[in-house]
Amino acid sequence: MAFTPRGTNTPTPSSSRAHSLHSSVSHQSNNTFTAADAARHLSQEHVTRTSQEMFRKIAEYVRSEMLATGEDYKLLENMNIMTKERYSELAMTAQGLMQEVGKLRTTYSDFEPYLARIEEISQQAEMISNIAAELDEYTKSLETRLKRISK
């Protein structure tokens, strides 16, 4: 119902209901408007009023649902934008990593001959160490023989 300021001649629901009852009483005396007619009239007013309120509330509900759905879509759009930005950052990072891996492979291939030479030298050093150990044992055994002979 719309608000009407005091002093206006617009009837309020209670005054129209009273007017309806007054009309029904005056009509009852004329036998053209019965108490059942008055009840039906009040019932129709009630149905009309509650129907209008129901439609207003349904419209408000639908409006709220539409707003909520719109907000959900805005949130989803923002999430998609942020995800796109994050994937772009990750793609740039991956691209940088691929370049660095390429550089490392090139560096490794440049050092490969040196690594092979180091491995070869390592094997030779191990072989020399083994020979030195055998010579040491042989020298000790010669020493012990020499001591036995000199006694």
C-alpha positions in Angstrom: 0.0 0.0 0.0 1.2 3.5 -0.7 1.7 6.0 2.0 -0.6 9.0 2.0 0.1 12.1 4.2 -2.5 13.2 6.7 -5.1 15.6 5.6 -5.6 14.0 2.2 -8.8 12.5 1.1 -7.4 9.2 0.0 -9.1 6.4 1.8 -7.0 4.0 3.9 -7.6 0.3 3.9 -9.3 0.4 7.3 -11.5 3.3 6.3 -12.5 1.6 3.1 -13.2 -1.6 5.1 -15.4 0.4 7.4 -17.0 2.1 4.5 -17.7 -1.4 3.0 -19.2 -2.6 6.3 -21.3 0.6 6.5 -22.4 0.0 3.0 -23.2 -3.5 3.7 -25.3 -2.6 6.7 -27.2 0.1 4.7 -27.6 -2.4 1.9 -28.9 -5.1 4.3 -31.7 -2.8 5.2 -32.5 -2.5 1.5 -32.2 -6.3 1.2 -30.0 -6.0 -1.8 -26.6 -6.6 0.0 -26.4 -9.4 2.5 -23.9 -10.2 5.2 -22.5 -13.0 3.0 -22.0 -10.4 0.2 -20.1 -8.2 2.7 -17.9 -11.1 3.8 -17.3 -12.0 0.2 -16.4 -8.4 -0.6 -14.0 -8.3 2.4 -12.6 -11.6 1.3 -12.0 -10.3 -2.2 -10.3 -7.2 -0.8 -8.1 -9.5 1.4 -7.3 -11.7 -1.6 -6.5 -8.7 -3.7 -4.3 -7.2 -1.0 -2.5 -10.4 -0.2 -2.1 -11.2 -3.9 -0.6 -7.8 -4.5 1.8 -8.3 -1.6 2.6 -11.8 -2.8 3.5 -10.5 -6.3 5.5 -7.7 -4.8 7.5 -10.1 -2.7 8.0 -12.5 -5.6 9.2 -9.6 -7.7 11.6 -8.6 -4.9 12.8 -12.2 -4.6 13.3 -12.6 -8.4 15.2 -9.2 -8.4 17.4 -10.4 -5.5 18.1 -13.7 -7.3 19.0 -11.8 -10.5 21.3 -9.5 -8.5 22.9 -12.4 -6.8 23.4 -14.2 -10.1 24.9 -11.1 -11.6 27.3 -10.8 -8.7 28.2 -14.5 -9.1 29.0 -13.9 -12.8 31.1 -10.8 -11.9 33.0 -12.9 -9.3 33.5 -15.7 -11.9 34.7 -13.2 -14.4 37.2 -11.7 -11.9 38.4 -15.2 -11.1 38.8 -16.0 -14.8 40.8 -12.8 -15.3 43.1 -13.6 -12.4 43.5 -17.2 -13.5 44.4 -16.0 -17.0 47.0 -13.5 -15.6 48.5 -16.3 -13.3 48.7 -18.7 -16.2 50.4 -16.0 -18.3 52.9 -15.5 -15.5 53.5 -19.2 -15.3 53.9 -19.4 -19.1 56.5 -16.7 -19.0 58.3 -18.4 -16.1 58.3 -21.7 -18.0 59.6 -20.0 -21.1 62.4 -18.5 -19.1 63.2 -21.9 -17.6 63.3 -23.5 -21.0 65.8 -20.9 -22.2 67.9 -21.6 -19.1 67.7 -25.3 -19.7 68.9 -24.7 -23.3 71.8 -22.7 -22.0 72.7 -25.4 -19.4 72.6 -28.1 -22.1 74.9 -26.0 -24.3 77.3 -25.4 -21.4 77.2 -29.2 -20.5 78.0 -30.1 -24.1 80.9 -27.6 -24.1 82.2 -29.2 -20.9 81.6 -32.8 -22.0 85.1 -33.3 -23.5 86.7 -31.9 -20.4 84.5 -34.2 -18.2 85.6 -37.2 -20.3 89.2 -36.2 -19.9 88.8 -35.8 -16.1 87.3 -39.3 -16.0 90.2 -40.7 -17.9 92.7 -38.9 -15.6 90.8 -40.2 -12.6 91.0 -43.8 -13.9 94.8 -43.3 -14.5 95.3 -41.8 -11.1 93.5 -44.8 -9.5 95.6 -47.2 -11.6 98.8 -45.3 -10.5 97.6 -45.5 -6.9 97.1 -49.3 -7.2 100.6 -49.7 -8.7 102.1 -47.5 -5.9 100.3 -49.7 -3.3 101.7 -52.9 -5.0 105.2 -51.3 -5.1 104.9 -50.4 -1.4 104.1 -54.0 -0.5 106.9 -55.3 -2.7 109.3 -52.9 -1.1 108.3 -54.0 2.3 108.7 -57.6 1.4 112.2 -56.9 0.0 113.1 -55.0 3.2 112.0 -58.0 5.3 114.1 -60.3 3.1 117.1 -58.1 3.3 116.8 -57.9 7.0 116.6 -61.7 7.2 119.6 -62.1 4.9 121.7 -59.5 6.8 121.2 -61.1 10.2 
